């Protein structure tokens, strides 16, 4: 299997690395939404968020949190957009978190996909109930 993010992790594909840690690497996206758009990827090949281990998840999200802070402090952005795609719209099948610098008036509007509405509260509750059935009881 050929994975460009695994190649970046091993150093065989060049990247503008901004974060280099034992379990994660962060590098500039080659097609950024805005300049300074960073991708955080685990060094271990994990395809999607549902595949990541409970031990690795806080490491990946902790790195994303630090990068979100860095785009404000280091680039002067006012905030950030943080996102993870799973399969759909995931151009590289290796888990990665997008951290996109944001500034009010930058032209990015809401999400990148069309929005919809529930017909009524009953329909919304039906969706919520189906999800609760799969999720099970709250985790302590």
C-alpha positions, 0 to 999 in steps of 0.5 A: 500500500502506498500512503503519501502521509506514511511517506512524509512520516518516514521522510521519503516525501518532503513536507513543511513540517511544523510539529514533529513528535513521537506519535504525530507529525504536523505539516503544511497542506500543499493545497491550503484553504488559507496559508498556514493550513496544517495537517496533523497525522499520527505516525502510525497508519490509521485510516479514519477517526473510528479506527484510531485507538483510545490511547492515540486519540488524545495525542492526535487531538492534543497536537491539533489543539496546540496547532490551533493555538499556534496559528493564532499566536504565530500567524496572527489569525483570530481563530481556526477551523478544525476538521476531520474527514472520514472516507468521504472527502478524505483525499488521503486514506490516513487519519489527519486533522485539518487546522485552518487559520481563520480571520473574520471576513476571510470569505469562508462561510460555514461548512463546505456542504449544503445544510438541511433541516429536520421536518420537526422535533419528532424527526430530530428525536428519531435520529437522536434515538437511533444514535443513542441506541448505537452509542449505549450508556454514557461513558464515565 
